[in-house]
Amino acid sequence: MTSAEEKVPIDIDNVDHEFVALIKKAGGPNIQSCFQCGTCSGSCPAGARTNYLVRGIIRKALLGLKEECISSPELWFCTTCYTCTDRCPQDVQPTEVIKAIRNIAVQSGYMLAPHQKVALNVLKTGHAVPLGGETWEKLRQKVGLETRPPNASSHPDAIEEIVKLAKASGFDKLVAEKEEKKE
Amino acid sequence: MAKQKFMHFLGCIIPHRYPSIEKAARLVFADLGIELLDMEKASCCPAPGVFGSFDRVTWATIAARNLTIAEEAGHNITTGCNGCFASLWDANHELKHDDELRDAVNENLATIDRVFKGTVEVTHYVDALYSVAGLEKIRETITRPFDGVRMALHPGCHWMRPKNIKQKDDSERPHIFRDICEASGATYVPYKDELICCGAGGAVRTADVKTALDFTKQKFDSLLEAGGADIIVTPCPFCELQLDLGQVEIQKHFEAEYHFDIMHVVELLALAFGHEPEEFGLATHLQYMQRKNEPAWQVLGIERPTADDASASE
């Protein structure tokens, strides 16, 4: 949005009319209440240091510019601090809208490699940040705790349950497909 | 009155990277007469930024599995992590209010013979400390007040936001977390950027650590402009990691050097309740391990542990 590259005019006849409905269903039901005041972007700590512009993404989404929204790398700069959501005079819940657009982006194959790794961690170990090797077990001992906490780190059957759930929801494929695409 | 019990949700960062917080929580809640029950087989909450951004139904399903563990035990949950709290509280709330989501989640849970019933509440340590133990009890338990110690706060985001849904505190002028921390006797130091995010959440730290650290650096600079502080206290281990280990990373990425001692609110209270730092391993914070240094004991008014004590457990 602040880049110097030439921008082409928006072709209003070539938009995705289903995109707004898709966002509403994916977890951003209030998107159509937006009247573009910009309170979200004015409050946004991510926007203060990156090209991430909440208002811009919501406007594009409302216009039906699906591909521009879901392929934008800036979409992933929101830290979900919810400051915009707390200040939005229209109760758009912009944070939820951004998360919904991210859901649609991931379904369409846009997933960053480090995020995919975190998702796979959960399927392999039950945790986004796994306990890991001996170093961390020793750290636990050092503070006077048992080597392994009573979570999935000491319960392989809990990991099995997570794998089954990911299979049931189709999440295993969502993560795995991306892995193949990367090749 | 029957002893208050909570299912203790650990998450990932506390037990796997900052176990001092886990140990401090056990000490503090025992001192306050609140029982923490191990939540066997709990998994990742799952991480709200990554999983919530990937697939809402999967996120809610894995969170619901954790909730069913507490439902089976018949006790409410408490957790010391803003991220875990966000996932578990939000999922619990959404599943209780969104029948379509609940049906989709229960269909998934059926494959592992579980069902979300919606019979428990999710709390944060901050809730348990403020609303269950209460400030009066906390004040009574303090034997080593942090007199003269300058304390900055980093409340973080997900305990109190979104405010209209969580209805816990005014996120623009919060007081609850501050009230608990001030009970320690330390002097609250306000700074302009106290309420901005640490930068780690929303899957940003995972994807782009330098951008995440830029938030943190802004907070540190804002605090220095306000005259600095001896400690920064937070109710979240992911924020603690970002503020603590983040100082080492900032040095690498920005060539700027900061030295702040960072504490989780239960670490602050463990010390204020008279526990020695080696009882829960305050010196195991990752900035000290990596920089091979120690907390500023003298500033904190704590006698420096001897080398033997520092490595001892219990």
Contacts between the chains, C-beta under 8 A, distances in Angstrom:
chain1	res1	chain2	res2	distance
A	26	B	56	6.6
A	27	B	56	5.0
A	45	B	196	4.9
A	45	B	197	5.6
A	45	B	199	7.6
A	45	B	215	5.8
A	45	B	218	7.7
A	46	B	204	7.2
A	46	B	211	7.7
A	46	B	215	7.9
A	49	B	211	6.6
A	49	B	214	5.2
A	49	B	215	7.5
A	50	B	211	6.1
A	76	B	53	7.9
A	76	B	203	6.5
A	76	B	204	7.2
A	76	B	207	5.5
A	76	B	208	7.8
A	77	B	204	6.2
A	77	B	208	7.4
A	77	B	211	6.5
A	78	B	202	5.0
A	78	B	204	7.4
A	79	B	49	7.5
A	79	B	157	7.8
A	79	B	197	4.8
A	79	B	199	6.1
A	79	B	200	7.1
A	79	B	201	4.3
A	79	B	202	3.9
A	79	B	204	4.8
A	79	B	212	7.5
A	79	B	215	7.2
A	80	B	48	6.9
A	80	B	49	5.5
A	80	B	52	7.6
A	80	B	157	7.3
A	80	B	158	7.8
A	80	B	201	5.2
A	80	B	202	3.7
A	81	B	157	4.5
A	81	B	161	7.0
A	81	B	196	7.3
A	81	B	197	3.7
A	81	B	201	6.5
A	81	B	202	7.5
A	82	B	157	5.8
A	82	B	158	7.5
A	82	B	161	3.6
A	82	B	162	4.8
A	82	B	171	7.7
A	83	B	157	7.8
A	83	B	161	7.3
A	83	B	171	7.8
A	83	B	195	8.0
A	83	B	196	7.7
A	83	B	197	7.6
A	85	B	161	6.9
A	85	B	162	4.5
A	86	B	161	5.7
A	86	B	162	5.8
A	86	B	163	5.1
A	86	B	164	7.5
A	86	B	171	5.1
A	86	B	172	7.2
A	91	B	164	7.5
A	93	B	162	7.0
A	95	B	162	7.2
A	99	B	52	5.5
A	99	B	53	5.3
A	99	B	56	7.5
A	100	B	56	7.7
A	102	B	53	3.9
A	102	B	54	7.4
A	103	B	53	6.8
A	103	B	54	6.8
A	103	B	55	6.0
A	103	B	56	5.8
A	106	B	53	7.2
A	106	B	54	4.9
A	106	B	55	6.6
A	107	B	55	7.7
A	111	B	54	7.4
A	112	B	207	5.1
A	114	B	206	4.9
A	114	B	207	5.3
A	115	B	50	5.5
A	115	B	53	7.7
A	115	B	54	7.4
A	115	B	203	5.6
A	115	B	206	5.9
A	115	B	207	6.2
A	118	B	47	6.6
A	118	B	50	4.9
A	118	B	203	7.6
A	118	B	206	5.6
A	119	B	50	6.4
A	119	B	51	7.2
A	119	B	54	6.3
A	122	B	43	7.2
A	122	B	44	5.0
A	122	B	46	5.6
A	122	B	47	7.7
A	122	B	51	7.4
A	122	B	62	7.4
A	126	B	43	4.2
A	126	B	44	6.3
A	127	B	12	4.4
A	127	B	16	6.9
A	127	B	43	6.6
A	127	B	44	4.6
A	128	B	12	5.4
A	128	B	44	4.8
A	128	B	46	6.5
A	128	B	47	4.3
A	128	B	50	6.6
A	128	B	51	8.0
A	129	B	12	4.0
A	129	B	13	5.7
A	129	B	16	5.4
A	129	B	17	6.4
A	130	B	12	7.6
A	130	B	16	6.8
A	131	B	15	7.3
A	131	B	16	4.7
A	132	B	16	6.9
A	136	B	16	5.8
A	136	B	17	7.2
A	139	B	17	8.0
A	139	B	19	5.9
A	139	B	281	7.9
A	139	B	284	5.8
A	139	B	289	8.0
A	140	B	15	7.2
A	140	B	19	4.6
A	141	B	313	6.3
A	142	B	19	8.0
A	142	B	281	5.6
A	142	B	284	5.8
A	142	B	311	6.6
A	142	B	313	6.4
A	143	B	19	4.8
A	143	B	20	5.1
A	143	B	22	7.7
A	143	B	23	4.7
A	143	B	280	5.7
A	143	B	281	3.1
A	143	B	284	5.8
A	143	B	313	6.8
A	144	B	23	5.8
A	144	B	279	7.1
A	144	B	280	7.3
A	144	B	281	7.1
A	144	B	313	3.7
A	144	B	314	4.5
A	145	B	15	7.8
A	145	B	19	5.4
A	145	B	22	6.2
A	145	B	23	5.7
A	149	B	10	5.5
A	149	B	15	3.7
A	149	B	16	7.5
A	149	B	22	7.2
A	150	B	10	7.7
A	150	B	38	4.3
A	150	B	39	6.9
A	150	B	40	5.0
A	150	B	41	7.8
A	150	B	42	7.8
A	151	B	10	5.5
A	151	B	11	7.9
A	151	B	15	6.4
A	151	B	39	7.3
A	151	B	40	8.0
A	151	B	41	7.3
A	151	B	42	4.9
A	151	B	43	6.7
A	152	B	41	6.6
A	152	B	42	7.0
A	152	B	43	4.5
A	152	B	44	7.6
A	153	B	15	7.3
A	153	B	16	7.3
A	155	B	40	6.7
A	155	B	41	4.5
A	157	B	41	7.1
A	158	B	41	4.1
A	158	B	42	7.4
A	158	B	43	5.7
A	159	B	43	7.6
A	161	B	41	7.8
A	161	B	43	7.9
A	161	B	65	6.5
A	161	B	112	4.6
A	162	B	43	5.5
A	162	B	62	6.4
A	162	B	65	7.4
A	164	B	111	5.2
A	164	B	112	5.3
A	165	B	58	7.5
A	165	B	61	5.2
A	165	B	62	6.1
A	165	B	65	6.4
A	165	B	108	5.4
A	165	B	109	7.3
A	165	B	111	6.9
A	165	B	112	6.5
A	166	B	58	6.6
A	167	B	111	7.6
A	168	B	61	7.5
A	168	B	107	7.3
A	168	B	108	4.2
A	168	B	111	4.6
A	169	B	55	6.8
A	169	B	57	5.5
A	169	B	58	4.4
A	169	B	61	5.6
A	169	B	108	5.1
A	170	B	58	7.9
A	171	B	54	7.4
A	171	B	55	5.7
A	171	B	58	4.1
A	174	B	54	7.1
A	174	B	55	6.3
A	174	B	58	7.9
A	175	B	54	8.0
